[in-house]
Amino acid sequence: MNCIIVDDEPLAREAIEMLVDQTADLELTGLFSNAAVASDFMERNAVDLIFLDIQMPGINGIEFARTIPRETFVIFTTAYSEFATDSYEVDAIDYLIKPVKPERFQKAVEKALTYSRLLAVDYAKNNIEQITDDFFFVKADRRIFKLYFGNILFIQGLKDYVVMHLENQKVITAMNIKTIYDQLPKEMFVRVSKSYIINVKHIGSVDNNTVYIGANEIPIGNIYRDFFFNEFVTKKILGR
């Protein structure tokens, strides 16, 4: 997978470059100090993955991410954890807090590689076949899966696909996240950001910005926060 680094701080670029060099599955094809120069490069070259700073002069990372091709993955890098929720509003694969730890970097890269392999499969659109009170059938990877609602930990919207995360399995299908959300039981599932739907029965803990499900950290989007806390945390979890 080829990648570029976009960051206005020379030391930050160098730190990510060192991590890329240590990763056999990545090939660095460009280092850029601002989004405008990176955009010019991408007009002439295909890019699989961008390590993208959020806080930059001129065009910031969030704005730039909205302009890049849908087939290009984004991993945001930022010194400010409060920007994490914003990163998922533009279908980011992950975000890394500076200084970036090698193990956290590798986890983000593995996620990008996994999704790249999954998206290489040619999926048909709108693949829910049948829905009952307890489960539904969905076409994915040339098979039909029977998925029980209770076994789904959370669902992630990624580009034009949704990834259904189960305990030991990921099932991906070509579908808009709103389409699948409209068909899920609302007493069990709630949308917490533009990119994430969670199963409230699997919540381990929450804070103001994040839902923790097992080892997964699910960001809570600003426009979804009040509904989530008022309707689910207060009434259905704390109110039991």
N, C-alpha and C positions, 0 to 999 in steps of 0.2 A: 504494500500500500504506500503510494507516494504522499508526501505531506509538505506543507509550508508552515512557517511560523510568522505571525504578525503581532508585533509588540513594539511600542515606542521606546522601551527601556533596553539599552544594550545588554546589561547584565541579565535581565530576564530572558532575552533571546538566547544568550549564551547558555543559560542554565537548561532551557528546554532543548536546545541543540545537543547538549551533552547527553541528555536522556534519550533523545531520538537515536543518536549514534550508538547507544548501548542496546537498541531494540532491533533485532534482526528482521522483523516484519515491516519495518518502516524505512523509507528512502526519502531523505530530505532533498527537496528540489528548489527551495527558495526561502530566504530570510528577508523580512520587510519591516520597516519601521512605521508604516502607516497603511491605512486601508486603500487609499487611492492607488498607490504603487502596486499593492497586492492585486487589486482589481484589474489593472492593466496586464499583469502577468497572467491572470486567470482567463483573460480574453483570448490568449494565445496558447494556453496550456491547460490540459485537464488536471484537476487536483482532486485527490480522493479525500483528504483530511486536512483541516486547518486547526492549528493551535492558535487561538485568537484571544488577544487581550481585550478586555471590555472598556477600560478607561484609557482612551487615547485622544489626543488633540484632533480637531477636525471631525471626521466620521468616526463615531465610536464603534465598538465591536458589535453591539446589538443592532445598530443601524446597518452595518456592513453585512451581517449575517442574513438580513432580510433580502439582500440583493444577489446572493450567491446561488449557483445552480442547485437544484433539489437533490442531485446525486452526490453532492459534496457534503461530507460530515463535518461537524464543528465540535471541537472541545474547547470551551472557554477557559482562559487563565485570568485570574484576578486576585488582587490583594484584599478584596473586600467581600466577605461572605454574604453580605446583604444583597449582592447582585445575583446570587445563585438563582433565585426564583425567576428573575428576568430572563436568564439564559434559556430556560425551558419554554419560554413563550415563542422562541424561534426554532424549535425542534433540535436543540443541541443534544449531542450524545451524552455529554458530561461537562462538569466544570471542575477546575483544579484551583485550589487556594495556594497562592505564593507565600513562602517558598514551597515549591512542589516537591513532595516526597517521592522517591523512586517507586515505592510499592503502590502508591496512589496513582502515579503516572501509568504504571503497567496495567492496573485495573481498568483505567479509562481506555487505554489502547486495546485491551482485550475485548472490551465492550464494542468498540468501533469495528474490530475485526469480525466479531461474531455477527453483528448486524449486517456487515458487508456480505458475508457468506449467505446469510438468510435472504437478503434482498436480491441476491443473484438468481434466485429461483423466479420463474415467470408465474406470477399469481393472477388469477382471474379476480374481477371486482366483486364486492358484496357477497362474501362467501358463507354467510350464515344460512344453513339449510333448514333447520327446524328448531323451534324453541318450546320448551315445556316449563313447568314451574321450577324444576330442579336442575335442568341441564339444557345445553343446546349442541347441535352438530355444526361444525365449521370445516370448510375446505381449506387445507393448508399443506404445502409441500406435496402436492399430488395425492393426498390422502384425505379422508374425512375423520375428524377427531370428535369424540364425544367428551365434552367438557362440562363437569359439574360446577355450578356457580360457586359453591362453597370451597372448591379447591383452587380458585383463581385468587392469587395474592393481590395483584394489581395489573392494570393494563396501561401500556405506554403507546401514545401516538408517535409515529416516526415517519416523517415525510408523508407518503400516501398509504401508509400501512399502520396496523396496530399489532403490538406484541403483547401477547397474553402470558404473564409470568405465573407459573405454577411452582410448587416446591422444588421439583427437580427437572423442570422442563420449560421451554419457551415455545409458544406456538404463534406463528406470524401469518397474517393474511392481509390482502389488499383491501383496505376499508377505511373510510373516514372515521375518526374517533367519535364524532357526534352520532354517526349511524349506529355504532355498537352501543353507545351509552343510552340511546333512546330505547334500546331493546333489553336492557338489563334491569333486574329488580331493584327499585330505588331504595328499598328498605335495607339493602345489603351493600350497594355500590354508590359512591359519590365521586363527582369530578372535583379534583382539588387544584387543577391547573389546566392550561390549554393542552398540555401533553399527557396528563395522568388522570386515571380513574383508579380509585382504591376500593378494596373490599374491607369494610369497617370491622368485620369479624376478625381480621388478621392484624389489626393495629397493635403494635407492641407498646408504643409511647408516642407522644406528640410534643412539640414545642410551638412557638409562634410561627415558625417558618417551615417546619419539616414534620412529616409523618414517618415514623420508623416501623418498618415491617421486616422482621428478621434482620438481615444485614443490609437491607436496602433503605436508602434515605430518599424519601419522596418529597420534592419541594411543594409548598403551598403557594399558589399564585395569589397576587393581591386582590384580584376581583372575585376570587372564590373563597377567600379566608372567612369573611363574616358568615356566609351561609354554612360553611363546614363547621365552624365552632358553635354557631347558634343551634343548628338543626341536628348535628351528629354528636359533637363532643359534649355539649351541655345537656341536651335532652335525651339522647339515646345511649350515651356512655356514662357520663357522670350522673345522669338522672335516674339510673336504674335503682 
